[in-house]
């Protein structure tokens, strides 16, 4: 892969993610946080799949753009879902745990992938393909799982069909 193509692979994600982060939060406020979170997870997963099977730099860049769209939807909605699941006095702890889980997943994700612990798709390294950003998918799944466990431990309830549903009194 040429250096210019590699630059686009990296920068396409960053530019699209940065451009859509605030608008995605606004859309989530209007359309529903849960809906936008699930849509973002689907779009990011499809983008990851596209990256994994891309045979040309252009298709890889397109996959990265899909990942950025999904990632921009996941970030604001995940925090909003966390905040809506906890009472206001617990917000500082919830935000700290949300941020710590995300940072830990971002740090561990690439290593876990390289070690073969996380295997979303096979990497086509022999053909020079680049499959990247598995860490953010691991991060979004890990953060959600960790927060569900934390919320349950604090006495909250979750319905089987929902990301965040407050328990009925």
NORNOR-V192294 format. One record per residue. N is the residue number from 1. SS is DSSP state (~ for helix, > for strand, _ for the rest). BURIAL is # if it has 9 or more other ideal C-beta (glycine too) atoms within 8 Angstrom, else .. Layout:
# NORNOR-V192294
n:N ss:SS burial:BURIAL
n:N ss:SS burial:BURIAL
This chain:
# NORNOR-V192294
n:1 ss:_ burial:.
n:2 ss:_ burial:.
n:3 ss:~ burial:.
n:4 ss:~ burial:.
n:5 ss:~ burial:#
n:6 ss:~ burial:#
n:7 ss:~ burial:.
n:8 ss:~ burial:#
n:9 ss:~ burial:#
n:10 ss:~ burial:#
n:11 ss:~ burial:.
n:12 ss:~ burial:#
n:13 ss:~ burial:#
n:14 ss:~ burial:#
n:15 ss:~ burial:#
n:16 ss:~ burial:#
n:17 ss:~ burial:#
n:18 ss:~ burial:.
n:19 ss:~ burial:.
n:20 ss:~ burial:#
n:21 ss:~ burial:#
n:22 ss:~ burial:.
n:23 ss:~ burial:#
n:24 ss:~ burial:#
n:25 ss:~ burial:#
n:26 ss:~ burial:.
n:27 ss:~ burial:#
n:28 ss:~ burial:#
n:29 ss:~ burial:.
n:30 ss:~ burial:.
n:31 ss:~ burial:.
n:32 ss:_ burial:.
n:33 ss:~ burial:#
n:34 ss:~ burial:#
n:35 ss:~ burial:#
n:36 ss:~ burial:#
n:37 ss:~ burial:#
n:38 ss:~ burial:#
n:39 ss:~ burial:#
n:40 ss:~ burial:#
n:41 ss:~ burial:#
n:42 ss:~ burial:#
n:43 ss:~ burial:#
n:44 ss:~ burial:#
n:45 ss:~ burial:#
n:46 ss:~ burial:#
n:47 ss:~ burial:#
n:48 ss:~ burial:#
n:49 ss:~ burial:#
n:50 ss:~ burial:#
n:51 ss:~ burial:#
n:52 ss:~ burial:#
n:53 ss:~ burial:.
n:54 ss:_ burial:#
n:55 ss:_ burial:.
n:56 ss:_ burial:.
n:57 ss:~ burial:#
n:58 ss:~ burial:.
n:59 ss:~ burial:#
n:60 ss:~ burial:#
n:61 ss:~ burial:#
n:62 ss:~ burial:#
n:63 ss:~ burial:#
n:64 ss:~ burial:#
n:65 ss:~ burial:#
n:66 ss:~ burial:#
n:67 ss:~ burial:#
n:68 ss:~ burial:#
n:69 ss:~ burial:#
n:70 ss:~ burial:#
n:71 ss:~ burial:#
n:72 ss:~ burial:#
n:73 ss:~ burial:#
n:74 ss:~ burial:#
n:75 ss:~ burial:#
n:76 ss:~ burial:#
n:77 ss:~ burial:#
n:78 ss:~ burial:#
n:79 ss:~ burial:#
n:80 ss:~ burial:#
n:81 ss:~ burial:#
n:82 ss:~ burial:#
n:83 ss:~ burial:#
n:84 ss:~ burial:#
n:85 ss:~ burial:#
n:86 ss:_ burial:#
n:87 ss:_ burial:.
n:88 ss:~ burial:.
n:89 ss:~ burial:.
n:90 ss:~ burial:#
n:91 ss:~ burial:#
n:92 ss:~ burial:.
n:93 ss:~ burial:.
n:94 ss:~ burial:#
n:95 ss:~ burial:#
n:96 ss:~ burial:.
n:97 ss:~ burial:#
n:98 ss:~ burial:#
n:99 ss:~ burial:.
n:100 ss:~ burial:.
n:101 ss:~ burial:#
n:102 ss:~ burial:#
n:103 ss:~ burial:.
n:104 ss:~ burial:#
n:105 ss:~ burial:#
n:106 ss:~ burial:#
n:107 ss:~ burial:.
n:108 ss:~ burial:#
n:109 ss:~ burial:#
n:110 ss:~ burial:.
n:111 ss:~ burial:.
n:112 ss:~ burial:#
n:113 ss:~ burial:#
n:114 ss:~ burial:.
n:115 ss:_ burial:.
n:116 ss:_ burial:.
n:117 ss:_ burial:.
n:118 ss:_ burial:#
n:119 ss:_ burial:.
n:120 ss:_ burial:.
n:121 ss:_ burial:#
n:122 ss:_ burial:.
n:123 ss:_ burial:.
n:124 ss:_ burial:#
n:125 ss:~ burial:.
n:126 ss:~ burial:.
n:127 ss:~ burial:.
n:128 ss:_ burial:.
n:129 ss:_ burial:#
n:130 ss:_ burial:#
n:131 ss:_ burial:#
n:132 ss:_ burial:.
n:133 ss:_ burial:#
n:134 ss:~ burial:#
n:135 ss:~ burial:#
n:136 ss:~ burial:#
n:137 ss:~ burial:#
n:138 ss:~ burial:#
n:139 ss:~ burial:#
n:140 ss:~ burial:#
n:141 ss:~ burial:.
n:142 ss:~ burial:#
n:143 ss:~ burial:#
n:144 ss:~ burial:#
n:145 ss:~ burial:.
n:146 ss:~ burial:#
n:147 ss:~ burial:#
n:148 ss:~ burial:#
n:149 ss:~ burial:.
n:150 ss:~ burial:#
n:151 ss:~ burial:#
n:152 ss:~ burial:#
n:153 ss:~ burial:.
n:154 ss:_ burial:.
n:155 ss:_ burial:.
n:156 ss:_ burial:#
n:157 ss:_ burial:.
n:158 ss:_ burial:#
n:159 ss:_ burial:.
n:160 ss:_ burial:.
n:161 ss:_ burial:.
n:162 ss:_ burial:.
n:163 ss:_ burial:.
n:164 ss:_ burial:#
n:165 ss:_ burial:.
n:166 ss:_ burial:.
n:167 ss:_ burial:.
n:168 ss:_ burial:.
n:169 ss:_ burial:.
